Every structure is written in C-alpha cells, then in structure tokens.
Amino acid sequence: MSAIRMAEKTYRTYSSPILLELKEREHQLEPTDRQALQNILVERRLVDIGSPTGVERRGK
C-alpha cells in the first residue's frame, strides 16, 4: 500500500474538525501526508474545489 493510501486510511478515521485543524497546519506535513489530507478533504467535501465551469460545488 502506498504512503498516500496509508495516510488516507488513517485520516478517514478522524473527525471533520480534526481534519480542518490539520488543513490549517498542512504546511508542517510531509508532501505525501499533505496530498492524502487534500484527497480526504475533497472526499468529505470539506473544501471547495470548484468545477471545470468555474462554479463552486458547495454554496457559501
């Protein structure tokens, strides 16, 4: 299992508030952990990534 997949598995056990706290401190994470965190945040729809047409996926 890749390092990113292992980190994703761990992050999936975390609550949303903890993930959002990690997002604020992501500059302190290793690149693989940062990518895994971003993947989980997108998966849980905790971040707005927009769409190809430029419309946000979530309302503000």
C-alpha positions as CSV (number, residue, x, y, z in Angstrom):
1,M,0.0,0.0,0.0
2,S,1.4,3.4,-0.9
3,A,2.2,6.0,1.7
4,I,-0.6,8.3,0.4
5,R,-3.1,5.4,0.7
6,M,-2.0,4.5,4.2
7,A,-2.3,8.2,5.3
8,E,-5.8,8.4,3.7
9,K,-6.8,5.3,5.6
10,T,-5.7,7.0,8.9
11,Y,-7.3,10.3,8.0
12,R,-10.7,8.6,7.3
13,T,-10.8,7.7,11.0
14,Y,-10.5,11.4,12.0
15,S,-13.5,13.7,12.6
16,S,-14.1,16.6,10.4
17,P,-13.0,19.2,12.9
18,I,-9.6,17.4,13.3
19,L,-9.2,17.3,9.6
20,L,-9.9,21.0,9.3
21,E,-7.3,21.7,12.0
22,L,-4.8,19.6,10.1
23,K,-5.6,21.7,7.0
24,E,-4.6,24.8,8.8
25,R,-1.2,23.1,9.7
26,E,-0.7,21.3,6.4
27,H,2.5,23.3,5.8
28,Q,4.1,21.2,8.5
29,L,3.1,17.9,6.9
30,E,5.2,15.8,4.6
31,P,4.2,16.0,0.9
32,T,2.6,12.6,0.9
33,D,0.6,13.4,4.0
34,R,-0.4,16.7,2.6
35,Q,-1.7,15.0,-0.6
36,A,-3.6,12.4,1.4
37,L,-5.2,15.1,3.6
38,Q,-6.3,17.0,0.5
39,N,-7.8,13.8,-1.0
40,I,-9.8,13.2,2.2
41,L,-11.0,16.8,2.4
42,V,-12.3,16.6,-1.1
43,E,-13.8,13.2,-0.5
44,R,-15.7,14.6,2.5
45,R,-16.5,17.8,0.7
46,L,-14.8,19.9,3.4
47,V,-13.1,22.2,0.8
48,D,-14.5,24.0,-2.2
49,I,-12.6,22.9,-5.3
50,G,-15.0,24.3,-7.9
51,S,-15.8,22.7,-11.2
52,P,-14.4,23.0,-14.7
53,T,-17.0,25.6,-15.5
54,G,-15.9,27.7,-12.6
55,V,-19.0,27.2,-10.4
56,E,-18.3,26.2,-6.8
57,R,-19.6,22.8,-5.8
58,R,-20.8,24.0,-2.5
59,G,-22.8,27.1,-1.6
60,K,-21.2,29.5,0.8
